[in-house]
Amino acid sequence: MRSVKEISGAMLLVLYKLQRENPTSLGTAEIIFDLRGNKLQVRMDKKLKQYFQQITDSDNDTYNSVKYLLDKGFIARTKTRGIMGGEFIYGPYVTALGIDIIEGVDRKENNTQKEFGVTFNFNLESLVKIEPTLKAQFGLVNL
C-alpha cells in the first residue's frame, strides 16, 4: 500500500503535465467530495479521473492526497464551495511552489530533489525526466 505522500506526488505530476500541455485544460476541471453517509465518494470529470484512477482506486486516498496538496500549497483551486455534506473544487491548478519543486527535480537540483523525495516519499536517485520517472515509480500512469 502506497502512502498518501506517494499518491500526492503522482497526482501533482499529473496535474503539472496537464497544465503544461494546455494551461486552460484544468480551468473547468471539477473534483467533488461527497461526505454524506458513512462512506466518502469522489466524483470528478473524465480528464482527471482517467489519470487519478490509475494512481489509486481508493476515494479515501484521493481525498487525503488532494487535501494534502492543497494544504501544502502545491496546488490551489479557482473556486471552492461547501456543498451539503461535501466539498466542490473547481479549476485545480499547480501553484508556483508546485512548479518550483517539480522543475527543480527535473533540472536535478539537489536540494529540490531531496525536498521532493522527503515530501512525497519518492526515490529520485535515477531521475532523468519527470514523465519517465512517474511511469517507473508507479508503472501504471500512461502519460
N, CA, C and O atoms as a DFTB+ gen file, in Angstrom:
572 C
 N C O
     1  1       0.841      -1.182       0.000
     2  2       0.000       0.000       0.000
     3  2       0.889       1.249       0.000
     4  3       1.753       1.414       0.861
     5  1       0.655       2.118      -0.983
     6  2       1.440       3.353      -1.067
     7  2       0.910       4.379      -0.085
     8  3      -0.268       4.368       0.274
     9  1       1.790       5.259       0.339
    10  2       1.406       6.292       1.302
    11  2       0.661       7.431       0.608
    12  3       0.705       7.572      -0.615
    13  1      -0.017       8.232       1.410
    14  2      -0.700       9.420       0.901
    15  2       0.315      10.340       0.223
    16  3       0.007      10.957      -0.798
    17  1       1.515      10.436       0.780
    18  2       2.548      11.289       0.191
    19  2       2.923      10.824      -1.223
    20  3       3.046      11.643      -2.134
    21  1       3.100       9.528      -1.402
    22  2       3.440       8.997      -2.725
    23  2       2.323       9.257      -3.731
    24  3       2.572       9.681      -4.859
    25  1       1.109       9.000      -3.309
    26  2      -0.040       9.221      -4.192
    27  2      -0.154      10.706      -4.531
    28  3      -0.437      11.066      -5.674
    29  1       0.065      11.561      -3.542
    30  2       0.029      13.011      -3.765
    31  2       1.084      13.436      -4.782
    32  3       0.813      14.266      -5.650
    33  1       2.280      12.873      -4.680
    34  2       3.345      13.200      -5.629
    35  2       2.968      12.842      -7.048
    36  3       3.213      13.611      -7.977
    37  1       2.369      11.670      -7.219
    38  2       1.939      11.251      -8.553
    39  2       0.837      12.165      -9.083
    40  3       0.831      12.519     -10.262
    41  1      -0.092      12.545      -8.210
    42  2      -1.179      13.435      -8.634
    43  2      -0.633      14.810      -9.019
    44  3      -1.090      15.415      -9.989
    45  1       0.334      15.292      -8.265
    46  2       0.942      16.584      -8.599
    47  2       1.615      16.525      -9.971
    48  3       1.500      17.462     -10.762
    49  1       2.313      15.435     -10.250
    50  2       2.967      15.289     -11.552
    51  2       1.943      15.253     -12.688
    52  3       2.173      15.828     -13.752
    53  1       0.827      14.585     -12.465
    54  2      -0.227      14.528     -13.480
    55  2      -0.810      15.919     -13.717
    56  3      -0.967      16.339     -14.863
    57  1      -1.129      16.631     -12.642
    58  2      -1.684      17.985     -12.790
    59  2      -0.693      18.908     -13.494
    60  3      -1.082      19.725     -14.328
    61  1       0.570      18.776     -13.160
    62  2       1.624      19.562     -13.829
    63  2       1.650      19.262     -15.323
    64  3       1.706      20.174     -16.148
    65  1       1.609      17.983     -15.662
    66  2       1.627      17.570     -17.072
    67  2       0.432      18.153     -17.820
    68  3       0.591      18.706     -18.908
    69  1      -0.762      18.033     -17.246
    70  2      -1.966      18.552     -17.898
    71  2      -1.899      20.067     -18.057
    72  3      -2.286      20.605     -19.094
    73  1      -1.415      20.742     -17.043
    74  2      -1.305      22.202     -17.085
    75  2      -0.284      22.647     -18.126
    76  3      -0.486      23.661     -18.795
    77  1       0.804      21.906     -18.270
    78  2       1.820      22.249     -19.273
    79  2       1.315      22.013     -20.691
    80  3       1.608      22.794     -21.597
    81  1       0.565      20.949     -20.881
    82  2       0.052      20.636     -22.218
    83  2      -0.963      21.665     -22.689
    84  3      -0.965      22.055     -23.856
    85  1      -1.817      22.100     -21.787
    86  2      -2.847      23.078     -22.128
    87  2      -3.215      23.841     -20.862
    88  3      -3.965      23.326     -20.032
    89  1      -2.705      25.052     -20.698
    90  2      -2.926      25.808     -19.456
    91  2      -4.391      25.999     -19.076
    92  3      -4.702      26.199     -17.902
    93  1      -5.281      25.941     -20.040
    94  2      -6.700      26.122     -19.706
    95  2      -7.421      24.803     -19.443
    96  3      -8.592      24.803     -19.062
    97  1      -6.742      23.694     -19.640
    98  2      -7.414      22.390     -19.526
    99  2      -7.948      22.110     -18.126
   100  3      -8.955      21.416     -17.984
   101  1      -7.306      22.627     -17.105
   102  2      -7.776      22.374     -15.748
   103  2      -8.754      23.438     -15.276
   104  3      -9.339      23.316     -14.200
   105  1      -8.933      24.480     -16.078
   106  2      -9.802      25.585     -15.689
   107  2     -11.241      25.185     -15.427
   108  3     -11.940      25.835     -14.650
   109  1     -11.680      24.128     -16.068
   110  2     -13.054      23.669     -15.862
   111  2     -13.112      22.308     -15.164
   112  3     -14.183      21.713     -15.038
   113  1     -11.967      21.826     -14.717
   114  2     -11.935      20.532     -14.026
   115  2     -12.659      20.640     -12.688
   116  3     -12.639      21.680     -12.032
   117  1     -13.291      19.550     -12.308
   118  2     -14.061      19.521     -11.065
   119  2     -13.714      18.277     -10.252
   120  3     -13.550      17.180     -10.788
   121  1     -13.610      18.483      -8.957
   122  2     -13.469      17.367      -8.023
   123  2     -14.520      17.595      -6.944
   124  3     -14.568      18.661      -6.331
   125  1     -15.349      16.605      -6.718
   126  2     -16.410      16.719      -5.724
   127  2     -16.204      15.624      -4.684
   128  3     -16.147      14.437      -5.006
   129  1     -16.095      16.053      -3.431
   130  2     -16.003      15.123      -2.317
   131  2     -17.363      15.085      -1.634
   132  3     -17.793      16.074      -1.040
   133  1     -18.031      13.954      -1.719
   134  2     -19.348      13.774      -1.105
   135  2     -19.135      13.056       0.218
   136  3     -18.790      11.875       0.248
   137  1     -19.344      13.778       1.307
   138  2     -19.089      13.238       2.638
   139  2     -20.362      12.790       3.355
   140  3     -20.342      12.517       4.555
   141  1     -21.459      12.717       2.619
   142  2     -22.724      12.279       3.238
   143  2     -22.699      10.779       3.489
   144  3     -22.066      10.016       2.760
   145  1     -23.382      10.390       4.510
   146  2     -23.467       8.958       4.807
   147  2     -22.206       8.457       5.476
   148  3     -21.415       9.238       6.006
   149  1     -22.028       7.163       5.447
   150  2     -20.887       6.533       6.113
   151  2     -19.668       6.378       5.223
   152  3     -18.602       5.982       5.696
   153  1     -19.810       6.686       3.943
   154  2     -18.710       6.426       3.015
   155  2     -18.454       7.639       2.126
   156  3     -19.373       8.190       1.520
   157  1     -17.199       8.038       2.063
   158  2     -16.783       9.122       1.184
   159  2     -16.915       8.684      -0.269
   160  3     -16.566       7.556      -0.619
   161  1     -17.418       9.576      -1.108
   162  2     -17.448       9.321      -2.546
   163  2     -16.783      10.501      -3.248
   164  3     -17.021      11.660      -2.907
   165  1     -15.951      10.185      -4.228
   166  2     -15.274      11.220      -5.000
   167  2     -15.783      11.147      -6.431
   168  3     -15.820      10.080      -7.042
   169  1     -16.175      12.305      -6.951
   170  2     -16.569      12.398      -8.359
   171  2     -15.696      13.470      -8.998
   172  3     -15.356      14.474      -8.371
   173  1     -15.345      13.239     -10.241
   174  2     -14.544      14.227     -10.966
   175  2     -14.777      14.060     -12.458
   176  3     -15.351      13.069     -12.909
   177  1     -14.313      15.067     -13.224
   178  2     -14.504      14.978     -14.670
   179  2     -13.601      13.901     -15.263
   180  3     -12.665      13.431     -14.616
   181  1     -13.896      13.521     -16.495
   182  2     -13.201      12.413     -17.160
   183  2     -11.696      12.586     -17.233
   184  3     -10.944      11.633     -17.026
   185  1     -11.256      13.800     -17.527
   186  2      -9.831      14.047     -17.714
   187  2      -9.027      13.675     -16.468
   188  3      -8.038      12.948     -16.553
   189  1      -9.453      14.171     -15.330
   190  2      -8.747      13.858     -14.090
   191  2      -8.953      12.407     -13.688
   192  3      -8.028      11.741     -13.223
   193  1     -10.154      11.933     -13.870
   194  2     -10.495      10.570     -13.458
   195  2      -9.626       9.533     -14.171
   196  3      -9.175       8.568     -13.554
   197  1      -9.391       9.734     -15.468
   198  2      -8.608       8.747     -16.214
   199  2      -7.193       8.602     -15.658
   200  3      -6.626       7.510     -15.701
   201  1      -6.621       9.677     -15.142
   202  2      -5.275       9.615     -14.554
   203  2      -5.318       9.206     -13.090
   204  3      -4.575       8.319     -12.669
   205  1      -6.179       9.844     -12.315
   206  2      -6.194       9.601     -10.885
   207  2      -6.579       8.161     -10.554
   208  3      -6.071       7.604      -9.580
   209  1      -7.454       7.551     -11.331
   210  2      -7.823       6.162     -11.068
   211  2      -6.677       5.197     -11.358
   212  3      -6.636       4.095     -10.811
   213  1      -5.753       5.609     -12.213
   214  2      -4.572       4.784     -12.445
   215  2      -3.607       4.871     -11.270
   216  3      -2.824       3.951     -11.030
   217  1      -3.667       5.972     -10.547
   218  2      -2.782       6.164      -9.396
   219  2      -3.346       5.449      -8.171
   220  3      -2.620       4.746      -7.468
   221  1      -4.640       5.629      -7.918
   222  2      -5.306       4.942      -6.814
   223  2      -6.775       4.759      -7.138
   224  3      -7.398       5.615      -7.766
   225  1      -7.315       3.647      -6.707
   226  2      -8.754       3.430      -6.890
   227  2      -9.511       3.676      -5.592
   228  3     -10.699       3.370      -5.494
   229  1      -8.826       4.225      -4.603
   230  2      -9.434       4.494      -3.305
   231  2      -9.900       5.954      -3.215
   232  3      -9.097       6.878      -3.352
   233  1     -11.182       6.148      -2.986
   234  2     -11.705       7.503      -2.787
   235  2     -11.066       8.155      -1.565
   236  3     -10.805       9.359      -1.568
   237  1     -10.812       7.368      -0.524
   238  2     -10.180       7.906       0.677
   239  2      -8.779       8.432       0.370
   240  3      -8.411       9.516       0.823
   241  1      -7.998       7.673      -0.395
   242  2      -6.652       8.121      -0.764
   243  2      -6.707       9.345      -1.667
   244  3      -5.885      10.251      -1.527
   245  1      -7.662       9.385      -2.590
   246  2      -7.813      10.554      -3.458
   247  2      -8.123      11.788      -2.618
   248  3      -7.503      12.836      -2.798
   249  1      -9.072      11.667      -1.709
   250  2      -9.448      12.785      -0.842
   251  2      -8.248      13.264      -0.024
   252  3      -7.933      14.454      -0.015
   253  1      -7.586      12.339       0.659
   254  2      -6.447      12.700       1.508
   255  2      -5.296      13.296       0.708
   256  3      -4.625      14.215       1.178
   257  1      -5.065      12.788      -0.479
   258  2      -3.963      13.283      -1.312
   259  2      -4.236      14.677      -1.856
   260  3      -3.354      15.536      -1.838
   261  1      -5.449      14.905      -2.337
   262  2      -5.811      16.241      -2.842
   263  2      -5.754      17.253      -1.702
   264  3      -5.236      18.356      -1.875
   265  1      -6.286      16.883      -0.535
   266  2      -6.244      17.786       0.623
   267  2      -4.802      18.065       1.045
   268  3      -4.479      19.189       1.428
   269  1      -3.940      17.066       0.981
   270  2      -2.519      17.233       1.313
   271  2      -1.875      18.251       0.363
   272  3      -1.170      19.160       0.801
   273  1      -2.123      18.088      -0.930
   274  2      -1.547      19.017      -1.915
   275  2      -2.059      20.438      -1.717
   276  3      -1.298      21.396      -1.852
   277  1      -3.337      20.579      -1.399
   278  2      -3.904      21.900      -1.127
   279  2      -3.289      22.505       0.136
   280  3      -2.888      23.669       0.137
   281  1      -3.214      21.720       1.202
   282  2      -2.685      22.214       2.475
   283  2      -1.210      22.595       2.379
   284  3      -0.778      23.552       3.021
   285  1      -0.434      21.859       1.587
   286  2       0.994      22.160       1.416
   287  2       1.215      23.335       0.462
   288  3       2.314      23.886       0.404
   289  1       0.180      23.720      -0.283
   290  2       0.308      24.841      -1.207
   291  2       0.858      24.466      -2.576
   292  3       1.225      25.349      -3.351
   293  1       0.924      23.168      -2.891
   294  2       1.421      22.731      -4.189
   295  2       0.362      22.874      -5.276
   296  3       0.690      23.042      -6.450
   297  1      -0.903      22.808      -4.882
   298  2      -1.994      23.089      -5.807
   299  2      -2.944      24.069      -5.124
   300  3      -2.948      24.214      -3.901
   301  1      -3.737      24.727      -5.940
   302  2      -4.786      25.618      -5.447
   303  2      -6.001      25.375      -6.323
   304  3      -5.972      24.545      -7.231
   305  1      -7.056      26.100      -6.044
   306  2      -8.254      25.946      -6.872
   307  2      -8.803      27.323      -7.191
   308  3      -8.661      28.268      -6.414
   309  1      -9.429      27.412      -8.345
   310  2     -10.019      28.661      -8.769
   311  2     -11.175      29.015      -7.863
   312  3     -11.338      30.167      -7.461
   313  1     -11.974      28.019      -7.546
   314  2     -13.157      28.222      -6.726
   315  2     -13.369      26.991      -5.869
   316  3     -13.046      25.873      -6.270
   317  1     -13.901      27.204      -4.716
   318  2     -14.299      26.082      -3.881
   319  2     -15.552      26.495      -3.132
   320  3     -15.764      27.668      -2.826
   321  1     -16.336      25.544      -2.859
   322  2     -17.502      25.859      -2.043
   323  2     -17.934      24.599      -1.327
   324  3     -17.764      23.482      -1.816
   325  1     -18.484      24.809      -0.184
   326  2     -19.045      23.687       0.545
   327  2     -20.386      23.337      -0.082
   328  3     -21.164      24.221      -0.441
   329  1     -20.640      22.091      -0.206
   330  2     -21.953      21.643      -0.658
   331  2     -22.522      20.804       0.475
   332  3     -21.786      20.335       1.344
   333  1     -23.807      20.622       0.460
   334  2     -24.406      19.829       1.541
   335  2     -23.665      18.504       1.678
   336  3     -23.750      17.641       0.805
   337  1     -22.948      18.356       2.769
   338  2     -22.267      17.099       3.037
   339  2     -21.027      16.878       2.208
   340  3     -20.661      15.731       1.953
   341  1     -20.359      17.948       1.773
   342  2     -19.156      17.731       0.998
   343  2     -18.447      19.002       0.604
   344  3     -18.651      20.067       1.188
   345  1     -17.605      18.862      -0.404
   346  2     -16.818      19.992      -0.897
   347  2     -16.682      19.878      -2.410
   348  3     -16.509      18.786      -2.951
   349  1     -16.764      21.012      -3.077
   350  2     -16.668      21.102      -4.532
   351  2     -15.425      21.926      -4.868
   352  3     -15.312      23.081      -4.457
   353  1     -14.510      21.342      -5.603
   354  2     -13.280      22.037      -6.007
   355  2     -13.344      22.227      -7.518
   356  3     -13.467      21.266      -8.277
   357  1     -13.260      23.467      -7.929
   358  2     -13.360      23.813      -9.346
   359  2     -12.050      24.454      -9.806
   360  3     -11.538      25.367      -9.159
   361  1     -11.521      23.976     -10.913
   362  2     -10.333      24.571     -11.504
   363  2      -9.049      24.389     -10.717
   364  3      -8.348      25.369     -10.470
   365  1      -8.709      23.145     -10.307
   366  2      -7.441      22.964      -9.592
   367  2      -6.268      23.285     -10.523
   368  3      -6.323      23.015     -11.723
   369  1      -5.223      23.858      -9.961
   370  2      -4.026      24.156     -10.759
   371  2      -2.786      24.054      -9.895
   372  3      -2.852      24.173      -8.672
   373  1      -1.648      23.831     -10.550
   374  2      -0.366      23.729      -9.862
   375  2       0.125      25.147      -9.584
   376  3       0.179      25.982     -10.487
   377  1       0.480      25.410      -8.335
   378  2       0.938      26.733      -7.917
   379  2       2.416      26.929      -8.272
   380  3       3.080      26.015      -8.759
   381  1       2.902      28.118      -8.021
   382  2       4.324      28.415      -8.244
   383  2       5.197      27.484      -7.402
   384  3       6.228      27.006      -7.873
   385  1       4.794      27.231      -6.179
   386  2       5.547      26.320      -5.312
   387  2       5.579      24.909      -5.902
   388  3       6.616      24.246      -5.881
   389  1       4.445      24.457      -6.424
   390  2       4.386      23.142      -7.053
   391  2       5.268      23.061      -8.293
   392  3       5.959      22.065      -8.507
   393  1       5.242      24.107      -9.102
   394  2       6.090      24.150     -10.307
   395  2       7.560      24.167      -9.919
   396  3       8.369      23.462     -10.522
   397  1       7.913      24.968      -8.914
   398  2       9.313      25.040      -8.471
   399  2       9.847      23.684      -8.047
   400  3      10.964      23.315      -8.407
   401  1       9.059      22.942      -7.286
   402  2       9.556      21.659      -6.797
   403  2       9.674      20.647      -7.935
   404  3      10.632      19.875      -7.971
   405  1       8.725      20.636      -8.854
   406  2       8.792      19.692      -9.973
   407  2       9.920      20.057     -10.929
   408  3      10.711      19.193     -11.305
   409  1      10.004      21.308     -11.322
   410  2      11.028      21.696     -12.284
   411  2      12.421      21.676     -11.670
   412  3      13.403      21.455     -12.378
   413  1      12.521      21.900     -10.380
   414  2      13.815      21.763      -9.703
   415  2      14.296      20.329      -9.728
   416  3      15.489      20.073      -9.890
   417  1      13.379      19.396      -9.569
   418  2      13.715      17.973      -9.644
   419  2      14.140      17.623     -11.066
   420  3      15.128      16.918     -11.269
   421  1      13.394      18.115     -12.043
   422  2      13.694      17.825     -13.435
   423  2      15.081      18.354     -13.828
   424  3      15.758      17.755     -14.664
   425  1      15.502      19.473     -13.228
   426  2      16.834      20.041     -13.500
   427  2      17.913      19.419     -12.625
   428  3      19.083      19.793     -12.702
   429  1      17.509      18.474     -11.800
   430  2      18.417      17.754     -10.900
   431  2      19.067      18.662      -9.873
   432  3      20.237      18.486      -9.531
   433  1      18.311      19.632      -9.380
   434  2      18.806      20.475      -8.294
   435  2      18.751      19.650      -7.011
   436  3      17.683      19.205      -6.592
   437  1      19.908      19.453      -6.397
   438  2      19.995      18.529      -5.254
   439  2      19.045      18.873      -4.116
   440  3      18.372      17.988      -3.588
   441  1      18.980      20.152      -3.729
   442  2      18.100      20.490      -2.606
   443  2      16.635      20.234      -2.952
   444  3      15.860      19.819      -2.090
   445  1      16.251      20.476      -4.202
   446  2      14.869      20.252      -4.611
   447  2      14.585      18.761      -4.716
   448  3      13.507      18.304      -4.334
   449  1      15.547      17.998      -5.233
   450  2      15.355      16.546      -5.296
   451  2      15.147      15.977      -3.899
   452  3      14.282      15.129      -3.683
   453  1      15.947      16.453      -2.961
   454  2      15.824      15.968      -1.586
   455  2      14.456      16.369      -1.015
   456  3      13.779      15.552      -0.391
   457  1      14.053      17.631      -1.230
   458  2      12.769      18.111      -0.730
   459  2      11.614      17.313      -1.326
   460  3      10.689      16.926      -0.612
   461  1      11.668      17.067      -2.636
   462  2      10.619      16.295      -3.296
   463  2      10.588      14.879      -2.738
   464  3       9.521      14.347      -2.433
   465  1      11.762      14.275      -2.608
   466  2      11.850      12.914      -2.088
   467  2      11.284      12.789      -0.686
   468  3      10.570      11.834      -0.381
   469  1      11.602      13.755       0.167
   470  2      11.098      13.732       1.539
   471  2       9.606      14.036       1.566
   472  3       8.844      13.351       2.248
   473  1       9.186      15.058       0.829
   474  2       7.783      15.461       0.843
   475  2       6.879      14.367       0.307
   476  3       5.822      14.100       0.878
   477  1       7.287      13.727      -0.794
   478  2       6.415      12.757      -1.457
   479  2       6.877      11.315      -1.323
   480  3       6.289      10.417      -1.926
   481  1       7.933      11.083      -0.534
   482  2       8.411       9.735      -0.295
   483  2       8.796       9.031      -1.599
   484  3       8.516       7.847      -1.785
   485  1       9.438       9.777      -2.490
   486  2       9.890       9.251      -3.778
   487  2      11.386       8.964      -3.719
   488  3      12.134       9.686      -3.060
   489  1      11.817       7.927      -4.396
   490  2      13.241       7.676      -4.576
   491  2      13.646       8.313      -5.900
   492  3      13.240       7.852      -6.967
   493  1      14.444       9.368      -5.829
   494  2      14.792      10.117      -7.038
   495  2      16.236       9.892      -7.477
   496  3      16.781      10.694      -8.234
   497  1      16.848       8.831      -7.021
   498  2      18.243       8.569      -7.323
   499  2      18.523       8.538      -8.834
   500  3      19.526       9.084      -9.295
   501  1      17.657       7.915      -9.575
   502  2      17.927       7.737     -11.005
   503  2      17.036       8.619     -11.869
   504  3      16.689       8.249     -12.990
   505  1      16.667       9.781     -11.349
   506  2      15.770      10.668     -12.080
   507  2      16.421      11.220     -13.341
   508  3      17.523      11.768     -13.295
   509  1      15.736      11.072     -14.456
   510  2      16.190      11.672     -15.700
   511  2      15.207      12.749     -16.121
   512  3      15.597      13.892     -16.358
   513  1      13.959      12.397     -16.215
   514  2      12.885      13.336     -16.570
   515  2      11.651      12.991     -15.758
   516  3      11.522      11.863     -15.282
   517  1      10.759      13.923     -15.595
   518  2       9.570      13.732     -14.777
   519  2       8.682      12.605     -15.297
   520  3       8.340      11.698     -14.538
   521  1       8.301      12.640     -16.569
   522  2       7.346      11.657     -17.068
   523  2       7.870      10.222     -16.983
   524  3       7.145       9.350     -16.503
   525  1       9.115       9.940     -17.434
   526  2       9.603       8.565     -17.273
   527  2       9.678       8.148     -15.806
   528  3       9.469       6.979     -15.481
   529  1       9.975       9.098     -14.922
   530  2      10.036       8.771     -13.505
   531  2       8.673       8.374     -12.993
   532  3       8.544       7.411     -12.237
   533  1       7.657       9.107     -13.396
   534  2       6.304       8.777     -12.960
   535  2       5.940       7.375     -13.436
   536  3       5.377       6.583     -12.680
   537  1       6.260       7.076     -14.677
   538  2       5.972       5.745     -15.202
   539  2       6.755       4.683     -14.440
   540  3       6.215       3.630     -14.102
   541  1       8.030       4.960     -14.170
   542  2       8.874       3.989     -13.486
   543  2       8.438       3.793     -12.036
   544  3       8.395       2.664     -11.548
   545  1       8.119       4.879     -11.352
   546  2       7.721       4.788      -9.950
   547  2       6.436       4.003      -9.773
   548  3       6.315       3.190      -8.857
   549  1       5.474       4.251     -10.656
   550  2       4.158       3.654     -10.462
   551  2       3.821       2.593     -11.485
   552  3       2.944       1.763     -11.248
   553  1       4.497       2.605     -12.609
   554  2       4.284       1.582     -13.615
   555  2       2.873       1.516     -14.150
   556  3       2.488       0.502     -14.732
   557  1       2.092       2.560     -13.972
   558  2       0.713       2.482     -14.430
   559  2       0.177       3.725     -15.073
   560  3      -0.763       3.624     -15.862
   561  1       0.695       4.866     -14.799
   562  2       0.125       6.088     -15.360
   563  2       0.615       6.252     -16.794
   564  3       1.810       6.413     -17.040
   565  1      -0.309       6.210     -17.720
   566  2       0.041       6.364     -19.134
   567  2       0.034       7.822     -19.507
   568  3      -1.020       8.402     -19.764
   569  1       1.209       8.416     -19.538
   570  2       1.291       9.843     -19.874
   571  2       1.525      10.061     -21.335
   572  3       1.618      11.204     -21.781
